[in-house]
Amino acid sequence: MRQYITRRLLISIIVLIGVSMMLYALSRLIPADYVTLTTSTQAKITEEMKDHLRDLYGLNTSFLTGYWNWFKSAIRLDFGVSLTYARPVTEVIGSCMAVTFSIAFIALLFEVAIGLPLGILAARKRNTKTDYIITAFIFIGISLPSFFFAAMLKRLFGFYGLNLLPTSGLLNPRILYDGFTLEKLKDYAQHLIIPILVFVLTGCGSWLRFTRANMIESLESDYVRTARAKGIPERRVVYTHAFRNTLIPIVTLLGASLPSLFSGAIITEQLFGIPGIGSTAFKAYELSDVPFLMGFNVFLAFLTIVGFLISDILYAVVDPRVRLS
């Protein structure tokens, strides 16, 4: 098991280096005077910062020399200064990462808590009205975009005279809180209900579909027929025997969802005015902030590799055959 993890970790490091080299090659396409053109109207960007960015991205050196200098800086988490926010890239990402992660993580818990039981139910009730209703829910959640649900929920709860929930921001701007109190926590919760609901509606379908498809395959397997023939209770057959084999593709989906906790919030945070990493990255994309985009994309690539590495480790937890091999 230790050799397996070590081998996967080395492969992950090689992939991360390859991805970072590709991103760096794309950043080399910018003109030599890019830093001056982009920052000429921003007084907070000093000449020293501009020179540091030129050296960091090797605008006046060869590709390999520039990449090596950038790679050494990236290991130290130095991606330069954001041209949009006039602060170090890692500082900008760190300042807004907690907001996005909190929202997306809570939404992920609801997606799993709703998607897995409904997927199991749809598999058990295959080709019945229950299955058809749940399948329709799958296609609605997967097909319709997040901005549609956002606009619909904002009109339903925030407009038409209802005003049940706030539709933008994280806190009521007319209230000044003294420290962290229960009232402030309640205000946070009220502002996050609709964004989290949008995440759940658009993401729950994937968990439901994966669970249903794999549970149908498991329930038709020979070992399930054998367990039923032995008189084992149906609940134990479903949740102990069949569902355990279904966990393998679910673990894969769980690892793949780690980077989406941050990248999938761009549209939703824009619509609800949430100061998270999604809206921050959107503004950087609009202004062609290459240092921030480089740091953000390397951050997502790192999360992707970490997610799949976690999936590989969890394979051994849910499937004893991996430990034996």
C-alpha positions, 0 to 999 in steps of 0.5 A: 500500500505504501509503495502504491501511494508513493508511486501515485504521488510521484506521478501526481508531481510529474503531472503537476509539473507538466500542467504548470509548464503548459500554463507558463508557456501560455503566459509567455504569449503575452507581449513584452510590454504587457506589465506596463500596459496593464498597470499603467493606470494603477498607481498602487503597482510600483515599478519594483513590482513591475520589474519583479513580474517581468523577471518572474515570467521571464519576458526577457529570457529563454523559455527554460530559464524563465520557467525554472525561475518561475518554478522556484518562485512557485515552490515558495508560493510566490506567483507575483503581484496581482495586477487587479488587486495590487497584492501578492497572488497567494494573499488574494487567494487566501483572503477569499478562499474560506468563503467559497470553501465554506459555501461549496463544502456545505453544499457538497454535504447536502448533495451527497446526503440527498443524491446517494439515498435517491440514487439507491431508491431509484435503483431499487424501484427501477422502471417504476413511477418513483424511478421516472420521477427521480430520473426527471429530477436528474435531467432537470438538475444537470441540464439547466444552468446555475444562473437559471436556478439563481434567477428563479430563486431570487425572484421567488424568495427575494422579489414579488413582495415576499422578501423572505431571504436576502439575495446578495452579499454575505451580511446586511450592510445596514447592521454593524456587528460587534465581533462574532455573535449568534445574530451575525451567524444567523445573518450569514445563514440567511444570505447563504441559503439561496446560493447553497440551494443553487449549488445543490440543485445543479450538483445533486444530479451527478451524484444521483445518476452515478449512484443509480447506474452503479447500484443497478449494476450491483443489484443484478450481480450474482453475489447479490442473487446469492445473498438473497437466496440465502435469506439475508434481509433486503436492507442488508443486501442493498446497503451492505453488499450492493452499495459497497461496490458502488462506493468505488465510482462514488469515491472517484467522483468525490475526489474529482469534486475537490477542485470544483469546490472553488472553480464551480463558484464563479457564476454563482458568486457573481450572481449573488455578489459573494466576495469569494474566490469565484467572483475574484477570479472572474474579475481577474479574467476580465482584466487579463490578470496573468499573475493571478490566473497563473496562481489560481490555475496552478492552485486548481491543478494542485487540488485536482491532483490531491483529489485524485490522490485522496481517491486512490487512498480511499479505494483501499478503504472501500475495496480490500482487493486494492490492499491485496494487490 
